[in-house]
Amino acid sequence: MANKKRILRIKNAGLFDIEEKRVEALARSGWLPETLAKHTITFKRAEPCEIKCRLVYFEVSGSEFNRFVSMVQETGWRYVSSDGISQMMFIADASLDVENFEIPEREVAIVKRHRAAQIVMAIFGLLALAYIVINQYEAGRLFALNRIFIYAALLVLVIQWIAAAVSETRNIAIIMGKRPRRRSVAAYIVHMLLYAAIVILLCMAATVVLLEVQPQ
């Protein structure tokens, strides 16, 4: 029986509250979080238990990071791991009346930077798509099948970036206490489907290219 388990996370989608819910559900099934990375969370086998989980936005560097971790652990939370960039994970026994430790202003500043990056990528993605379409139109290859798949993949990627920016806007409201922390898991499914669509479309484009170069 495996003693380790790894799940995929889509950090760029900004779905931290859904990830918290997943961690808490896995703890009830006998899996406790061990390490947090940019794209995965690793769990170790343990006795089933009820826990609270918090993913916190915080710049992961310097002495201020260490002071923050120490301060949080004094409130009853246990530090698990950080992604090495801007998020860290804490857990606590669900039965404990632990204090909140969020620093809204600091977290919101980081989330706003994430949102700005998503918006910039979406704008550049749209400009790139427009350039490719115009270039292919002038070359008379606009409706080549492999290129249609590439257009579609780039368009879906832009949609994913826009959806992530919208999600980060909601995150600001969650951090500031203006919206409930738990959103529907449907948001996570939508982002997973968008990423899957991008991979499938790019694979289809590559397949068409390979078929075109096959000797007759």
For each residue, the residues with C-beta under 8 A, 3 or more apart:
1: 45
2: 5 45
3: 44 45
4: 34 42 43 44 45
5: 2 26 31 42 43 44 45
6: 40 41 42 43
7: 22 26 40 41 43
8: 39 40
9: 19 38 39 40 41
10: 13 15 39 188 191 192 195
11: 14 38 39 83 87
12: 114 118 164
13: 10 160 163 164 167 187 188 191
14: 11 111 114 115 164 167 168 170 171
15: 10 18 19 167 183 187 188 191
16: 19 20 55 57 87 171
17: 20 21 55 171 174 181 182 183
18: 15 21 22 183 185 187 188
19: 9 15 16 22 23 41 55
20: 16 17 23 24 53 54 55 181
21: 17 18 24 25 182 185
22: 7 18 19 25 26
23: 19 20 26 27 33 41 51 53 89 91
24: 20 21 27 28 50 51 52 53 94
25: 21 22 28 29
26: 5 7 22 23 29 31 32 33 43
27: 23 24 30 31 32 33 46 48 49 50 51 53 91
28: 24 25 48 49 50
29: 25 26 48
30: 27 45 46 47 48
31: 5 26 27 43 44 45 46
32: 26 27 43 44 46 49 51 91
33: 23 26 27 36 41 42 43 53 80 81 89 91
34: 4 42 43 44 80 81
35: 41 42 80 81
36: 33 41 55 80 81 82 83 87 88 89
37: 40 41 42 83 84
38: 9 11 83 84 85
39: 8 9 10 11
40: 6 7 8 9 37
41: 6 7 9 19 23 33 35 36 37 89
42: 4 5 6 33 34 35 37
43: 4 5 6 7 26 31 32 33 34
44: 3 4 5 31 32 34
45: 1 2 3 4 5 30 31
46: 27 30 31 32 49
47: 30
48: 27 28 29 30
49: 27 28 32 46 93 94
50: 24 27 28 93 94 95
51: 23 24 27 32 91 92 93 94
52: 24 91 92 93 94 98
53: 20 23 24 27 33 89 90 91
54: 20 77 89 90 91 101 102
55: 16 17 19 20 36 87 88 89
56: 72 87 88 89 90 101 102 107
57: 16 86 87 106 107 110 111 175
58: 65 68 82 86 87 88 103 106 107 110
59: 62 64 65 86 110
60: 65 82 83 84 85 86 87 88
61: 65
62: 59 65 66
63: 66 67
64: 59 67 68
65: 58 59 60 61 62 68 69 82
66: 62 63 69 70
67: 63 64 70 71
68: 58 64 65 71 72
69: 65 66 72 73 79 88
70: 66 67 73 74
71: 67 68 74 75 101
72: 56 68 69 75 77 79 90 101
73: 69 70 76 77 78 79
74: 70 71
75: 71 72 98 99 101
76: 73 92 96 98 99
77: 54 72 73 90 91 92 98 101
78: 73 90 91 92
79: 69 72 73 88 89 90
80: 33 34 35 36 88 89 90 91
81: 33 34 35 36 88 89
82: 36 58 60 65 85 87 88 89
83: 11 36 37 38 60 86 87 88
84: 37 38 60
85: 38 60 82
86: 57 58 59 60 83 110 114
87: 11 16 36 55 56 57 58 60 82 83
88: 36 55 56 58 60 69 79 80 81 82 83
89: 23 33 36 41 53 54 55 56 79 80 81 82
90: 53 54 56 72 77 78 79 80 101
91: 23 27 32 33 51 52 53 54 77 78 80
92: 51 52 76 77 78 96 98
93: 49 50 51 52 96
94: 24 49 50 51 52
95: 50
96: 76 92 93
97:
98: 52 75 76 77 92
99: 75 76
100:
101: 54 56 71 72 75 77 90
102: 54 56 107 175
103: 58 106 107
104: 107 108 175 176 177
105: 108 109
106: 57 58 103 109 110
107: 56 57 58 102 103 104 110 111 175
108: 104 105 111 112 172 175 176
109: 105 106 112 113
110: 57 58 59 86 106 107 113 114
111: 14 57 107 108 114 115 168 171 172 175
112: 108 109 115 116 168 172
113: 109 110 116 117
114: 12 14 86 110 111 117 118 168
115: 14 111 112 118 119 165 168 169 172
116: 112 113 119 120
117: 113 114 120 121
118: 12 114 115 121 122 161 162 164 165 168
119: 115 116 122 123 161 165
120: 116 117 123 124
121: 117 118 124 125 161
122: 118 119 125 126 158 161 162 165
123: 119 120 126 127
124: 120 121 127 128
125: 121 122 128 129 154 157 158 161
126: 122 123 129 130 158
127: 123 124 130 131
128: 124 125 131 132 154
129: 125 126 132 133 151 154 155 158
130: 126 127 133 134
131: 127 128 134 135
132: 128 129 135 136 147 150 151 154
133: 129 130 136 137 142 151
134: 130 131 137 138
135: 131 132 138 139
136: 132 133 139 141 142 144 147
137: 133 134 140 142
138: 134 135
139: 135 136 142
140: 137
141: 136 144 147
142: 133 136 137 139 147
143: 147 148
144: 136 141 147 148
145: 148 149 208
146: 149 150 205 206 208 209 212
147: 132 136 141 142 143 144 150 151 205
148: 143 144 145 151 152
149: 145 146 152 153 201 202 204 205 208
150: 132 146 147 153 154 201 202 205
151: 129 132 133 147 148 154 155
152: 148 149 155 156 201
153: 149 150 156 157 197 198 201 202 205
154: 125 128 129 132 150 151 157 158
155: 129 151 152 158 159
156: 152 153 159 160 194 197 198 201
157: 125 153 154 160 161 194 198
158: 122 125 126 129 154 155 161 162
159: 155 156 162 163 194
160: 13 156 157 163 164 191 194 195 198
161: 118 119 121 122 125 157 158 164 165
162: 118 122 158 159 165 166
163: 13 159 160 166 167 190 191 194
164: 12 13 14 118 160 161 167 168 191
165: 115 118 119 122 161 162 168 169
166: 162 163 169 170
167: 13 14 15 163 164 170 171 187
168: 14 111 112 114 115 118 164 165 171 172
169: 115 165 166 172 173
170: 14 166 167 173 174 179 183
171: 14 16 17 111 167 168 174 175
172: 108 111 112 115 168 169 175 176
173: 169 170 176 178 179
174: 17 170 171 177 178 179 180 181 183
175: 57 102 104 107 108 111 171 172
176: 104 108 172 173
177: 104 174
178: 173 174
179: 170 173 174
180: 174 183
181: 17 20 174
182: 17 21
183: 15 17 18 170 174 180 187
184: 187
185: 18 21 188 189
186: 189 190
187: 13 15 18 167 183 184 190 191
188: 10 13 15 18 185 191 192
189: 185 186 192 193
190: 163 186 187 193 194
191: 10 13 15 160 163 164 187 188 194 195
192: 10 188 189 195 196
193: 189 190 196 197
194: 156 157 159 160 163 190 191 197 198
195: 10 160 191 192 198 199
196: 192 193 199 200
197: 153 156 193 194 200 201
198: 153 156 157 160 194 195 201 202
199: 195 196 202 203
200: 196 197 203 204
201: 149 150 152 153 156 197 198 204 205
202: 149 150 153 198 199 205 206
203: 199 200 206 207
204: 149 200 201 207 208
205: 146 147 149 150 153 201 202 208 209
206: 146 202 203 209 210
207: 203 204 210 211
208: 145 146 149 204 205 211 212
209: 146 205 206 212 213
210: 206 207 213 214
211: 207 208 214
212: 146 208 209
213: 209 210
214: 210 211
215:
216:
